[in-house]
Amino acid sequence: MLLLSAALMNKPVLSLRTNGQVAETYGFLINPNNLKIEGFYCHDRLSRQNLILLNQDIRNIIMQGIVVNDHDVLCTPEDLIRLKEVIDINYIVISKPVITVNKERLGKVKDFAVNSESFFIQKLYVGQPILKSLNTSQISVDRNQIVEVTDHAIIIQSLLKGEKIAYKSPVTVPINSSAEGLV
């Protein structure tokens, strides 16, 4: 199931053992090499520290919040040696410019959708500048259209030109597909 980033942000972290809230999410720990959410930055209710909840410690995501076994699954950044490089990068997807391989600026990432089972970012929702948004309000970019992720931008395949945009989102072609027959 796909979840928008807003469905995971500022959510309570609920413990099954104590049957109550132990923390609240405030950010994403995103690996820019594969656009996977490795974990969530959380404010701990008990110690008032900023801790990390790894995605493998999540039991379930429900409307009330994110369910974990116990408070003990929350870690300090210093404890996560394997993820030190990802933590140091502190990659943020929201507001990242989206550019095609032909150097056409499409806009900035306004939101993204995450697969709730694998925690990979599956879709980016790109808001366009005011002048471009007269024709379309938002572009949906699928994960398989992404060519490169850099510190400064997300580079995607070129969009097809001359196609009518249905439901205010562009026609997209997967990387391994041929565009012949679509035009």
Backbone torsions as a table, in degrees:
resi	resn	phi	psi	omega
1	MET	NA	139.3	178.1
2	LEU	-92.0	136.1	177.6
3	LEU	-123.2	136.5	174.1
4	LEU	-71.2	154.2	-178.1
5	SER	-58.2	-32.9	-179.9
6	ALA	-64.1	-26.4	179.5
7	ALA	-73.4	-12.7	-178.9
8	LEU	-112.6	-12.2	-176.8
9	MET	-91.2	139.9	179.6
10	ASN	57.2	39.1	178.8
11	LYS	-103.7	144.4	175.9
12	PRO	-67.4	144.4	171.5
13	VAL	-100.9	118.0	-172.1
14	LEU	-106.7	132.3	-179.7
15	SER	-95.0	131.6	174.8
16	LEU	-71.0	-34.6	-177.0
17	ARG	-69.2	-45.7	-178.5
18	THR	-92.8	-9.7	179.5
19	ASN	58.3	41.2	179.7
20	GLY	-159.5	178.5	-179.2
21	GLN	-78.9	133.7	178.4
22	VAL	-114.5	-19.6	-178.8
23	ALA	-161.9	178.8	175.4
24	GLU	-141.6	133.6	-179.2
25	THR	-73.5	146.1	176.1
26	TYR	-137.3	-6.3	-179.4
27	GLY	-166.0	170.3	-178.2
28	PHE	-110.5	141.7	171.4
29	LEU	-100.9	97.9	-172.7
30	ILE	-106.0	130.5	174.7
31	ASN	-86.1	112.5	-177.0
32	PRO	-71.2	-15.1	-179.8
33	ASN	-71.3	-29.5	-179.6
34	ASN	-137.1	8.5	-177.6
35	LEU	51.7	47.6	176.1
36	LYS	-108.0	137.5	174.1
37	ILE	-82.3	108.9	-178.7
38	GLU	-79.6	-24.8	-179.4
39	GLY	-177.8	-172.6	-178.4
40	PHE	-128.6	137.6	171.5
41	TYR	-78.2	135.3	-175.8
42	CYS	-133.3	149.0	168.6
43	HIS	-94.0	119.7	179.1
44	ASP	-76.4	130.2	179.8
45	ARG	-73.5	-29.3	-175.6
46	LEU	-82.2	-54.9	-175.3
47	SER	-95.3	-7.4	-178.3
48	ARG	63.3	20.6	177.5
49	GLN	-89.2	161.9	170.4
50	ASN	-93.8	116.6	-176.5
51	LEU	-121.7	175.7	-179.9
52	ILE	-121.5	133.2	173.1
53	LEU	-104.8	115.3	179.1
54	LEU	-76.8	145.9	-176.0
55	ASN	-63.9	-28.3	-179.9
56	GLN	-71.1	-14.0	178.3
57	ASP	-91.5	-0.7	-179.9
58	ILE	-83.2	125.7	177.9
59	ARG	-84.1	-41.2	-176.8
60	ASN	-163.0	156.2	173.4
61	ILE	-118.5	117.8	-178.9
62	ILE	-122.5	174.5	-178.3
63	MET	-61.0	-33.4	-177.5
64	GLN	-76.2	-20.8	-179.7
65	GLY	158.1	-160.8	-178.6
66	ILE	-105.7	124.4	-174.0
67	VAL	-96.9	130.7	175.7
68	VAL	-128.5	167.5	178.4
69	ASN	-67.7	-49.5	-173.0
70	ASP	-156.6	167.6	177.5
71	HIS	-61.4	-26.6	-176.3
72	ASP	-64.5	-14.7	-179.6
73	VAL	-75.4	-16.1	178.4
74	LEU	-76.2	132.5	-174.9
75	CYS	-121.5	153.3	170.3
76	THR	-80.0	152.2	178.4
77	PRO	-56.8	-32.6	-179.6
78	GLU	-66.2	-26.2	179.9
79	ASP	-76.2	-17.7	-173.8
80	LEU	-97.9	73.5	-176.3
81	ILE	-63.7	-40.1	-179.0
82	ARG	-62.0	-30.1	-177.7
83	LEU	-103.4	13.5	-176.7
84	LYS	-55.6	-45.4	-179.4
85	GLU	-63.2	-42.3	179.9
86	VAL	-65.7	-40.7	178.1
87	ILE	-64.3	-42.0	-179.7
88	ASP	-65.6	-35.0	178.9
89	ILE	-65.7	-40.4	-179.6
90	ASN	52.3	54.1	-175.6
91	TYR	-73.1	130.6	179.6
92	ILE	-120.2	124.6	-177.2
93	VAL	-83.6	-42.2	-177.7
94	ILE	-59.4	135.1	-179.3
95	SER	74.8	6.4	177.2
96	LYS	-76.2	130.5	177.7
97	PRO	-63.7	144.0	176.7
98	VAL	-114.0	125.4	-175.3
99	ILE	-129.9	143.9	175.8
100	THR	-82.3	167.9	178.0
101	VAL	-64.9	-19.6	176.6
102	ASN	-88.7	14.1	177.0
103	LYS	68.8	22.4	176.1
104	GLU	-86.0	123.9	179.5
105	ARG	-81.3	123.9	-178.6
106	LEU	-97.6	-28.8	-177.9
107	GLY	145.2	-156.8	-179.9
108	LYS	-123.5	151.2	179.2
109	VAL	-67.2	122.9	178.5
110	LYS	-99.8	-28.6	-178.8
111	ASP	-161.6	169.5	175.1
112	PHE	-148.8	158.2	178.6
113	ALA	-112.8	138.3	-175.7
114	VAL	-117.2	138.1	171.8
115	ASN	-73.1	121.8	-173.6
116	SER	-72.2	-12.9	179.3
117	GLU	-95.6	-42.4	-177.4
118	SER	-98.2	-17.6	-177.8
119	PHE	63.7	24.3	171.5
120	PHE	-87.5	141.0	173.8
121	ILE	-72.0	121.0	-175.4
122	GLN	-98.1	-34.3	-177.7
123	LYS	-139.0	144.2	172.2
124	LEU	-112.4	137.9	176.6
125	TYR	-110.2	115.0	-172.1
126	VAL	-103.7	122.0	174.2
127	GLY	-88.3	136.0	-177.2
128	GLN	-97.3	158.5	174.1
129	PRO	-60.3	161.2	-173.6
130	ILE	-55.9	-44.7	-178.3
131	LEU	-64.0	-40.9	179.0
132	LYS	-74.8	-25.5	-174.7
133	SER	-77.3	-1.2	176.2
134	LEU	-65.6	-34.0	178.2
135	ASN	-86.3	-41.7	-179.4
136	THR	-137.2	147.5	-179.2
137	SER	-93.8	-30.2	-176.2
138	GLN	-155.1	145.0	177.5
139	ILE	-110.5	135.9	176.5
140	SER	-102.8	122.5	-178.7
141	VAL	-112.5	121.5	178.7
142	ASP	-80.1	156.1	-178.6
143	ARG	-56.1	-37.0	-176.5
144	ASN	-75.6	-5.2	175.3
145	GLN	-89.0	-13.2	-176.8
146	ILE	-76.6	126.7	-179.5
147	VAL	-96.3	-42.1	-175.8
148	GLU	-153.8	146.0	175.2
149	VAL	-119.9	121.4	179.5
150	THR	-119.1	178.5	177.0
151	ASP	-64.9	-29.7	-171.1
152	HIS	-105.6	-18.2	-176.1
153	ALA	-162.2	166.0	171.6
154	ILE	-112.4	123.1	-175.6
155	ILE	-103.2	129.3	-178.5
156	ILE	-123.6	170.5	174.8
157	GLN	-63.2	159.5	175.6
158	SER	-69.5	142.8	176.3
159	LEU	-79.5	150.9	177.3
160	LEU	-69.4	137.4	179.9
161	LYS	-97.6	151.1	175.2
162	GLY	83.4	-1.4	179.3
163	GLU	-89.8	143.8	175.3
164	LYS	-72.4	141.3	-178.4
165	ILE	-97.4	117.4	-179.8
166	ALA	-91.7	139.9	178.6
167	TYR	53.4	31.1	176.8
168	LYS	59.3	34.7	171.6
169	SER	-139.3	147.2	-171.3
170	PRO	-76.5	159.5	171.6
171	VAL	-74.3	131.9	-177.7
172	THR	-123.7	152.0	179.2
173	VAL	-124.4	127.2	177.0
174	PRO	-60.0	157.3	-175.9
175	ILE	-55.7	-43.8	-174.5
176	ASN	-88.1	5.7	-179.2
177	SER	-96.9	159.5	177.1
178	SER	-96.1	141.4	178.6
179	ALA	-83.2	-8.8	178.9
180	GLU	-65.5	142.5	-180.0
181	GLY	89.9	-14.1	177.8
182	LEU	-92.7	-21.6	-176.7
183	VAL	-91.6	NA	NA
